């Protein structure tokens, strides 16, 4: 029987994350292809993907943006300043109100509720301002604070241990397929969010099936 629901933040409780990247592209004039290319070059050079290091809290937002700016400056042949990235990114995100209301309803139905997010330490005030986190979720597991990120097995176990429920009693919801695969590998049931109508139906079906 499912007793706990573990939900992602970005792309499930918000509009698609690609909307935020497109907003940044529009605001900055930096093509997304160039941004992704810079991330790839840095990952190859250092042996660690800079976004993953940021989401694990191993580097600061400032260090991340400085490294990306230097790489983009070299690649594009003009001075690039990335320090408006966070503001532009969040300006492109909107709360997914129907999914937030579903989470609120599940809390009222006495499911144990957890939020499990790959996120950035410095962005916590921004994303928390987008939804009533503490009203709905009794537990927040943020990759930047626990030092591991989805789909690494440890983050699922941390979430389960802190909730105090066995994996087989937890339903995991995420928009990224590999994150759902990671949850299933940990013994949880999972619903991949593709759109609000589909996810709502699949979540309700999974809970009804127990």
Kinemage of the C-alpha trace (Angstrom):
@kinemage 1
@onewidth
@group {chain A} dominant
@subgroup {mainchain}
@vectorlist {calphas} color= white
{ca unk a 1} P 0.000 0.000 0.000
{ca unk a 2} L 1.362 3.423 -0.933
{ca unk a 3} L 1.631 5.675 2.104
{ca unk a 4} L 4.082 8.312 0.840
{ca unk a 5} L 4.389 10.557 -2.203
{ca unk a 6} L 7.787 11.935 -3.246
{ca unk a 7} L 7.560 14.721 -5.805
{ca unk a 8} L 10.070 16.640 -7.896
{ca unk a 9} L 9.961 20.450 -8.061
{ca unk a 10} L 11.092 21.861 -11.419
{ca unk a 11} L 9.115 20.648 -14.419
{ca unk a 12} L 6.404 19.052 -12.279
{ca unk a 13} L 5.266 21.741 -9.856
{ca unk a 14} L 6.398 24.382 -12.353
{ca unk a 15} L 6.126 24.973 -16.070
{ca unk a 16} L 8.681 23.031 -18.187
{ca unk a 17} L 12.314 23.826 -17.395
{ca unk a 18} L 12.992 24.377 -21.088
{ca unk a 19} L 10.768 27.461 -20.842
{ca unk a 20} L 13.216 28.880 -18.310
{ca unk a 21} L 16.236 28.175 -20.508
{ca unk a 22} L 14.491 29.778 -23.470
{ca unk a 23} L 13.723 32.824 -21.330
{ca unk a 24} L 17.412 33.071 -20.485
{ca unk a 25} L 18.331 32.773 -24.160
{ca unk a 26} L 15.889 35.578 -25.015
{ca unk a 27} L 17.075 37.814 -22.184
{ca unk a 28} L 20.799 37.300 -22.685
{ca unk a 29} L 21.151 36.711 -26.414
{ca unk a 30} L 23.298 33.663 -25.637
{ca unk a 31} L 22.242 30.680 -27.790
{ca unk a 32} L 21.391 27.589 -25.780
{ca unk a 33} L 23.660 25.571 -28.065
{ca unk a 34} L 26.580 27.714 -26.913
{ca unk a 35} L 25.599 27.315 -23.262
{ca unk a 36} L 25.324 23.538 -23.558
{ca unk a 37} L 28.600 23.470 -25.469
{ca unk a 38} L 30.376 25.390 -22.708
{ca unk a 39} L 29.041 22.988 -20.090
{ca unk a 40} L 30.286 20.046 -22.160
{ca unk a 41} L 33.750 21.530 -22.627
{ca unk a 42} L 34.083 22.214 -18.900
{ca unk a 43} L 32.886 18.721 -18.027
{ca unk a 44} L 35.460 17.168 -20.359
{ca unk a 45} L 38.265 19.408 -19.109
{ca unk a 46} L 37.619 18.927 -15.387
{ca unk a 47} L 36.194 15.406 -15.385
{ca unk a 48} L 33.056 16.598 -13.593
{ca unk a 49} L 29.957 18.208 -15.065
{ca unk a 50} L 29.765 21.742 -13.612
{ca unk a 51} L 25.968 21.735 -13.332
{ca unk a 52} L 26.049 18.483 -11.377
{ca unk a 53} L 28.777 19.866 -9.123
{ca unk a 54} L 26.640 22.951 -8.522
{ca unk a 55} L 23.577 20.857 -7.738
{ca unk a 56} L 25.610 18.798 -5.263
{ca unk a 57} L 26.791 21.926 -3.476
{ca unk a 58} L 30.432 21.263 -4.353
{ca unk a 59} L 30.841 24.615 -6.079
{ca unk a 60} L 29.057 27.907 -5.499
{ca unk a 61} L 26.730 29.606 -7.940
{ca unk a 62} L 29.369 32.329 -8.350
{ca unk a 63} L 32.065 29.792 -9.268
{ca unk a 64} L 29.719 28.067 -11.699
{ca unk a 65} L 28.735 31.281 -13.460
{ca unk a 66} L 32.321 32.560 -13.643
{ca unk a 67} L 33.484 29.326 -15.280
{ca unk a 68} L 30.634 29.336 -17.796
{ca unk a 69} L 31.165 33.025 -18.585
{ca unk a 70} L 34.866 32.502 -19.275
{ca unk a 71} L 34.139 29.574 -21.583
{ca unk a 72} L 31.401 31.446 -23.444
{ca unk a 73} L 33.582 34.545 -23.782
{ca unk a 74} L 36.240 32.438 -25.484
{ca unk a 75} L 33.741 30.587 -27.656
{ca unk a 76} L 31.661 33.591 -28.769
{ca unk a 77} L 34.452 36.135 -29.027
{ca unk a 78} L 32.716 38.716 -26.863
{ca unk a 79} L 32.571 39.451 -23.163
{ca unk a 80} L 29.887 37.353 -21.488
{ca unk a 81} L 28.478 38.091 -18.033
{ca unk a 82} L 26.369 35.256 -16.626
{ca unk a 83} L 25.373 36.840 -13.334
{ca unk a 84} L 21.801 37.476 -14.431
{ca unk a 85} L 21.271 33.792 -15.143
{ca unk a 86} L 19.299 32.945 -11.996
{ca unk a 87} L 16.960 35.901 -12.361
{ca unk a 88} L 16.295 35.212 -16.050
{ca unk a 89} L 15.836 31.483 -15.381
{ca unk a 90} L 13.226 31.967 -12.676
{ca unk a 91} L 11.481 34.662 -14.684
{ca unk a 92} L 10.744 31.923 -17.218
{ca unk a 93} L 9.202 29.553 -14.651
{ca unk a 94} L 5.579 29.583 -13.535
{ca unk a 95} L 3.903 27.550 -10.787
{ca unk a 96} L 1.924 24.577 -12.102
{ca unk a 97} L -1.103 25.335 -9.973
{ca unk a 98} L -3.134 22.185 -10.760
{ca unk a 99} L -0.218 19.968 -9.671
{ca unk a 100} L 0.340 22.048 -6.557
{ca unk a 101} L -3.351 21.611 -5.715
{ca unk a 102} L -3.057 17.862 -6.260
{ca unk a 103} L -0.139 17.716 -3.825
{ca unk a 104} L -2.147 19.747 -1.315
{ca unk a 105} L -5.058 17.317 -1.713
{ca unk a 106} L -2.798 14.319 -1.163
{ca unk a 107} L -1.489 15.884 2.039
{ca unk a 108} L -5.106 16.323 3.174
{ca unk a 109} L -5.694 12.647 2.371
{ca unk a 110} L -2.926 11.883 4.886
{ca unk a 111} L -0.219 10.691 2.536
{ca unk a 112} L 3.285 11.358 3.786
{ca unk a 113} L 4.633 14.071 1.495
{ca unk a 114} L 8.231 14.744 0.473
{ca unk a 115} L 9.858 17.009 -2.082
{ca unk a 116} L 13.045 15.671 -3.695
{ca unk a 117} L 14.793 18.168 -5.952
{ca unk a 118} L 18.042 18.623 -7.837
{ca unk a 119} L 18.634 22.269 -7.060
{ca unk a 120} L 21.079 25.055 -6.296
{ca unk a 121} L 21.770 26.179 -2.732
{ca unk a 122} L 21.649 29.878 -3.600
{ca unk a 123} L 18.320 29.460 -5.404
{ca unk a 124} L 16.402 28.147 -2.407
{ca unk a 125} L 14.648 31.475 -1.611
{ca unk a 126} L 13.521 31.768 -5.238
{ca unk a 127} L 12.018 28.328 -5.632
{ca unk a 128} L 10.450 28.244 -2.175
{ca unk a 129} L 8.663 31.501 -3.018
{ca unk a 130} L 6.869 29.754 -5.885
{ca unk a 131} L 4.785 27.316 -3.818
{ca unk a 132} L 3.650 26.645 -0.228
{ca unk a 133} L 6.431 24.172 0.470
{ca unk a 134} L 6.028 23.762 4.217
{ca unk a 135} L 2.238 23.604 4.041
{ca unk a 136} L 2.343 20.608 1.692
{ca unk a 137} L 5.619 18.787 2.309
{ca unk a 138} L 6.822 17.502 5.650
{ca unk a 139} L 10.254 16.789 4.173
{ca unk a 140} L 12.463 18.507 1.598
{ca unk a 141} L 15.521 16.707 0.229
{ca unk a 142} L 17.577 19.183 -1.791
{ca unk a 143} L 20.586 17.837 -3.683
{ca unk a 144} L 22.636 20.937 -2.884
{ca unk a 145} L 22.363 20.190 0.839
{ca unk a 146} L 22.743 16.400 0.842
{ca unk a 147} L 25.601 16.254 -1.692
{ca unk a 148} L 24.006 13.754 -4.082
{ca unk a 149} L 21.533 14.242 -6.907
{ca unk a 150} L 18.953 12.243 -8.820
{ca unk a 151} L 19.363 9.646 -10.266
{ca unk a 152} L 22.124 8.629 -7.816
{ca unk a 153} L 20.820 5.849 -5.538
{ca unk a 154} L 21.806 7.633 -2.339
{ca unk a 155} L 19.324 10.485 -2.712
{ca unk a 156} L 16.368 8.110 -2.898
{ca unk a 157} L 17.573 6.255 0.198
{ca unk a 158} L 18.077 9.510 2.088
{ca unk a 159} L 14.497 10.486 1.258
{ca unk a 160} L 13.070 7.146 2.334
{ca unk a 161} L 15.122 7.044 5.526
{ca unk a 162} L 14.084 10.545 6.535
{ca unk a 163} L 10.434 9.803 5.806
{ca unk a 164} L 10.708 6.521 7.644
{ca unk a 165} L 8.829 4.503 5.023
{ca unk a 166} L 9.920 1.432 3.033
{ca unk a 167} L 10.558 1.914 -0.678
{ca unk a 168} L 7.582 -0.228 -1.659
{ca unk a 169} L 5.204 2.192 0.052
{ca unk a 170} L 6.457 5.277 -1.805
{ca unk a 171} L 5.309 6.774 -5.106
{ca unk a 172} L 7.870 8.973 -6.884
{ca unk a 173} L 6.954 11.676 -9.439
{ca unk a 174} L 9.461 13.344 -11.774
{ca unk a 175} L 9.552 14.742 -15.300
{ca unk a 176} L 12.929 13.132 -16.122
{ca unk a 177} L 12.846 9.493 -17.187
{ca unk a 178} L 16.239 8.533 -15.715
{ca unk a 179} L 15.186 9.956 -12.350
{ca unk a 180} L 12.100 7.738 -12.442
{ca unk a 181} L 14.286 4.777 -13.393
{ca unk a 182} L 16.489 5.528 -10.392
{ca unk a 183} L 13.471 5.540 -8.106
{ca unk a 184} L 12.287 2.205 -9.475
{ca unk a 185} L 15.767 0.756 -8.975
{ca unk a 186} L 15.501 1.864 -5.346
{ca unk a 187} L 12.243 -0.107 -5.027
{ca unk a 188} L 9.813 2.786 -5.341
{ca unk a 189} L 6.946 3.052 -7.759
{ca unk a 190} L 7.227 5.959 -10.170
{ca unk a 191} L 5.136 8.155 -12.439
{ca unk a 192} L 6.881 10.204 -15.097
{ca unk a 193} L 5.289 13.612 -15.530
{ca unk a 194} L 4.654 14.351 -19.206
{ca unk a 195} L 1.773 16.763 -18.772
{ca unk a 196} L -0.587 17.658 -15.963
{ca unk a 197} L -3.610 15.676 -17.159
{ca unk a 198} L -1.585 12.499 -17.789
{ca unk a 199} L 0.340 12.761 -14.526
{ca unk a 200} L -2.763 13.399 -12.439
{ca unk a 201} L -4.486 10.342 -13.913
{ca unk a 202} L -1.408 8.141 -13.497
{ca unk a 203} L -0.830 9.279 -9.913
{ca unk a 204} L -4.441 8.635 -8.940
{ca unk a 205} L -4.347 5.220 -10.645
{ca unk a 206} L -1.147 4.256 -8.835
{ca unk a 207} L -2.544 5.314 -5.464
{ca unk a 208} L -5.822 3.489 -6.078
{ca unk a 209} L -3.928 0.337 -7.024
{ca unk a 210} L -1.983 0.595 -3.795
